[in-house]
Amino acid sequence: WAGNNRSSLIRVPDDKRFEVRLADMSTNPYLHAASIAAAGLGGLDAAAEPPAPALGLNLFDPSSAEVRAALEAAKKLPTSLGPALDALDASATLRGGLGDDFVDAYLLLRRQHWAQYCGTVTDWERAQYLDV
């Protein structure tokens, strides 16, 4: 996170608002907002201390040793749906904020979607690996 720094995942430009810059157009806006609220409330309930802000760093500049160190130290987000669903399943904070019944139903549906996706052979795979 950082103050008025557009390269950080969470931007806090002033004392009245914050921006979460992760979402793209494929997200469910209601689930996104509910998850952020649940995570924030969970952090408040646990009296969690945020990490130090990335002040003055352009996190898009990998030539900076300071940026490389900050990126290396940062917790990594899942890079595909399967691990993301596993992280949701294991999150007591999100389960508490969203409710076990909702999380279980969501996981059931999305794991079915993930299995269908993983079982699909794409045009790229056909062209890359089949000599037909």
C-alpha positions in Angstrom: 0.0 0.0 0.0 1.1 3.6 -0.3 -0.2 7.1 -0.1 -0.7 9.0 -3.4 1.2 6.4 -5.4 -0.7 5.0 -8.4 1.7 2.0 -8.7 0.7 0.4 -5.5 -2.1 -2.2 -5.1 -3.8 -0.2 -2.4 -3.6 3.6 -2.7 -4.5 5.9 0.2 -4.4 9.4 -1.4 -5.9 11.2 1.6 -7.5 10.6 5.0 -11.0 10.3 3.5 -10.7 7.5 1.0 -8.7 4.5 -0.3 -8.5 2.7 -3.7 -8.0 -1.0 -4.3 -6.5 -1.2 -7.7 -6.6 -4.9 -8.3 -10.0 -5.5 -9.8 -10.6 -5.8 -13.5 -13.8 -6.0 -15.5 -14.1 -9.7 -14.9 -14.8 -9.3 -11.2 -18.2 -9.4 -9.6 -18.4 -5.8 -8.2 -20.7 -6.8 -5.3 -18.5 -9.7 -4.2 -15.4 -7.5 -4.6 -16.8 -4.8 -2.3 -18.1 -7.3 0.2 -14.7 -9.1 0.3 -12.8 -5.8 0.8 -15.2 -4.9 3.6 -14.9 -8.3 5.3 -11.1 -8.2 5.1 -11.0 -4.7 6.5 -13.3 -5.5 9.3 -11.3 -8.7 10.0 -8.1 -6.6 10.2 -9.8 -4.2 12.6 -11.1 -7.0 14.8 -7.7 -8.6 15.0 -6.0 -5.2 15.6 -3.7 -6.1 12.6 -0.8 -3.7 11.9 -0.4 -2.9 8.2 3.1 -3.2 6.7 5.1 -0.1 6.1 3.9 1.9 3.1 5.8 1.9 -0.2 6.4 5.6 -0.1 8.1 7.2 -3.1 8.5 3.9 -4.9 7.5 3.4 -8.5 6.5 -0.3 -8.2 6.5 -0.7 -12.0 10.3 0.1 -12.1 12.2 -3.2 -11.6 15.5 -1.5 -12.2 15.4 -0.1 -8.6 16.9 -2.3 -6.0 14.5 -0.9 -3.4 11.5 -1.8 -5.6 12.9 -5.3 -6.3 13.3 -5.9 -2.5 9.8 -4.6 -1.8 8.3 -6.8 -4.5 10.3 -9.8 -3.2 9.1 -9.3 0.4 5.4 -8.8 -0.6 3.0 -11.7 -0.2 2.1 -13.0 -3.7 -1.5 -13.3 -4.9 -2.6 -16.5 -6.6 -2.1 -16.5 -10.3 -5.0 -18.7 -11.3 -8.4 -19.6 -10.2 -7.6 -23.0 -8.5 -5.1 -21.6 -6.0 -7.4 -18.5 -5.5 -10.3 -20.8 -4.5 -8.0 -22.7 -2.2 -7.0 -19.4 -0.5 -10.7 -18.4 -0.1 -11.5 -21.8 1.3 -8.7 -21.4 3.9 -9.6 -17.8 4.9 -11.2 -17.6 8.3 -11.6 -13.9 7.8 -13.5 -14.1 4.5 -15.6 -17.1 5.7 -16.5 -15.0 8.8 -17.3 -11.9 6.8 -19.1 -13.5 3.9 -20.6 -16.5 5.7 -19.7 -20.2 5.5 -22.8 -21.1 3.5 -22.1 -18.5 0.8 -18.4 -19.4 0.6 -19.1 -23.1 0.3 -21.7 -22.6 -2.4 -19.4 -20.2 -4.3 -16.5 -22.6 -4.1 -18.7 -25.5 -5.3 -19.8 -23.5 -8.4 -16.4 -22.0 -9.2 -14.5 -25.3 -8.7 -16.9 -26.8 -11.3 -16.0 -24.0 -13.7 -12.3 -24.4 -13.0 -12.5 -28.2 -13.7 -14.3 -27.5 -17.0 -11.7 -24.9 -18.0 -8.8 -27.2 -17.1 -10.4 -30.0 -19.2 -10.6 -27.9 -22.3 -8.1 -28.2 -25.1 -7.6 -24.8 -26.6 -6.9 -23.9 -30.3 -3.4 -22.8 -29.2 -2.7 -26.2 -27.6 -3.9 -27.9 -30.7 -1.7 -25.8 -32.9 1.3 -26.1 -30.6 1.3 -29.8 -29.7 -0.6 -31.7 -32.5 0.9 -32.5 -35.8 -2.4 -32.8 -37.7 
